[in-house]
């Protein structure tokens, strides 16, 4: 029997097939094309899983962003009910995509042994997942939409000054003032540290590919501004390739 993990993004849909030992044995990548009707996207996903599996499936875990607007899907995209039409006897779970990535890093990657952890994922948008005392904080956590600059840059959510408006991959790559963006992200990390008392952060997604060029200035700014008598949190880069599909699979078991 195969298990599947699915990571649905605004650009691509990644599908992983796992064996009984939770090892990836096959992976496919589809173009999301969110302008399509939701039912057409779901059908392509289901048909791809059927071809990959040969029909022998125990679980399907799906990580999906709440912010992706699929044509005809409404505000809340009904992945579970739609995919269940194709797999009525298979256990199907749907979680926020950032939660899935966070869980994979907590169990297998940079967050191991931390007890509590926050992961921020940087791509088309910014996602966030919170692990609190060994458990996934199972509530909507749109950390990318915290306000970091009142009346600042417009965000796709309709607010102004969101973290995502400054640190999504496209905005970051176009910016000519990376130092300012590093200060904004460091400020967000400090705020989250003070609010939750969590001392481990993991940065993932496309921007994490910058490695030390991103990590070192962020660490420096956090240490500089954390406040007298306060200990700066540990900040790591994500370690798990395909954390989204691995976390989706792990959370489906």
N, C-alpha and C positions, 0 to 999 in steps of 0.2 A: 504493500500500500504506500502511496506517495502522499507527502504533505506539500502544500503550496504556500508560498509567501508572495504577496503582490504589493508593490510600492507604486502608487498612482501619483504622478506629478503633473504639473501644467504642461510639460513638454513631452515626457516619455512615461510609459508604463513598464515597469520592470517586473518580470515574473520569474520566480525561482522554484524549481522542483527539488524536494529534499527526500533523502532516504530515511529509514527508521532510526538512524543514528543522528539525524538532524544535519547531515552534510549536504551541501548543494551539489546536485549531480547534473543539473541542466538549467540554463538560464536563457530567457528570451527578452527582447526589448521591443516594444511597440511605440509608434508615434501616437501621442494622446489626441492631438487635433481637437481641442475642446470646443471648437465651433460646431462640431458634429452633434447630432442628437445623442442624448445620454444613452438611450437604448441601443444605439448602434455601437457605441464604445463598449458597453457592457457585453454585447453579443460577440464582438471581436475578442474581448478578453476571455470569455467563456469558451469559445471555440479553440482558442490557442491552448488553454489549459487542457481541454479534452484531447487535443492532438498530442500534447506533451505527456499526458498521463496514461493513455491507453485505456482510460475509464476506471482505473483503480486509484481512488482518492480517499483519504481518511479525513483530512482537514484542509480548509482554505482560509488563510489569514490575509486580510486586506488592510493596508494602511492608506488612508485617503485624506487629502487636505480639505478642510472646510471651505477654504477660500477659492478653490477652483470652480469657475462658473461653467458648468456643462450645459449646453443648449437643451432646453426642454426638461431640465432636471428639477427646477425649483430651487429654493434656498437650501434644503437639506437633500443631498443626493442619496437616493435609496439603494446603495450598493448591495446591501444584504438581501433585500427582498428581490431585487432584479437577478442577482447571480443565483439565488436559491431556485429560481425557475428552471435553471439548467442543471442544478445539482440538488434535487429535493431531499436526498438521503445523506448528504455530506454536511458535517459540522462547519459552519461558516461564521467567522467573526470579523467585525470591522472596527478598526481603531484609527485614531488620528495618526497621520504618517510620522509626525515628529515624535509622538509617544513610542511608536515602534522602533525608530532609530535609537531613541534614548534607552529603551529597554535592552536592546542588543548591546549597546556600549556598557551598560551597567552590569549585565550578566557576563559578557565575554571580552569587553574592551577596556577603554581608558577609565571607566568608572568602577571597575572591579574593586571591591573592598572599601568603597567610600561611605557606605551606609545611606547617605543622601546625596543627591546629585541633580544638577540642572544641565540639560543639553540644549544648545541653540543650533539650529540648522540654517545655513545660508544658501539660498538658491534664487529661484524666481521670486520667492518671498522669504520670510523668516518664520520658521516654526520653533516650537519649544516644547520640551517634555520635562516633567519634574518627577524624580524618584524621591519619596519621603520615607525614611526609615525602612528601606527595603521593599516598599510597595509603590506601584505606579500611582501617581496622583491623578485619579480617574475623573477628571473634570476638564471642560474646555479651558485651555491655557494658551491664549493667543499672545504670547510674549512679544512677538514682532510688532504688536499694535500698542505697546506701552508708549506713552508720549514722552519723548526725550527733548523736544524743542517746541514749546507752545507757539502756535501760529507759524510753525515751520513749514517745511516742504509738504506738499499735498501727497496723500497716500491713496492707493487704489481702494481702500476701505471707506473713503469719504472723510476721514479725519485729516488733520494737519499735524506734522511733527512726529509721526510714528517712527520707531526704530527701523522698521522695514523700509520706510521712504528713503533712508540714508544708507542702509547696509544691505539692501538686496544686491545680488551679484552685479546686475547691470549698472545700478547707481554707483556702486563702489568702483567698478572698472572705469567708469567715465569720469569720476571725480579727479580733480587736479589738486585736491587738498586731503590726501590720505591721513595726515596727522590729525585733522579735525575729526574725521570719521573714527579714528582709533580712540579719541577722547570720548566720543559719543558712546561707543560700544563699552568702553571701560566704565563710564558712568552708569550704564544700564546694568552691568555686572555688579557694581558696587551696590546699587539700589536693591537688586535681587538678593544679594548677600545679606543686607540689613533686614530685608523683609522676612526672608525665610530662614536665615541662620544656616544656610547651606554653604559648605566650604569647598565644594568641588564643582567645576564647570567643564563641560566638554563642548568644543566648537566643531561642527561638522558641515557637510554640504560643500558646494563648489569653492567657496572662499577658503575653506580649510586647506585646499591644495596649495595655497601660498606658503604654508609651513611657517617657518620662523619669521618670515617677513610680516606675517599677521600676528603670530603669537607673542613675539618679543616686545613689540611696542604696546600691546594690550596689557601684558603683565606689568610692564614698567609703569603705565598710567594707573593701573589699579593699585599697585604698591605705593605709588606716590600720593594717591588721593583717598585711600581707604579710611583714613582718620587716625588720630593719635590713639595708641593703645589697642588698635584693632589689628587682627591678623588677616592678611590678604588671602583670598581663597586660592586653591590650586586650580590652574587653568591648563587644560590639555587639549590637544587636537584629537579628533576622532580616530580610532584605530581600525574599525571593522569595515572592510569593503562590503558594500551591499547591506549595510545595517538596516535599511528600511525593510527589505524583504525578509531578512533573518529575524528581526524583531516581530514582524507581522506573523511569521510562522510560529515563533515561540509563544506569542500571546494567544494563539489559536488552540494550543494544546490544553 
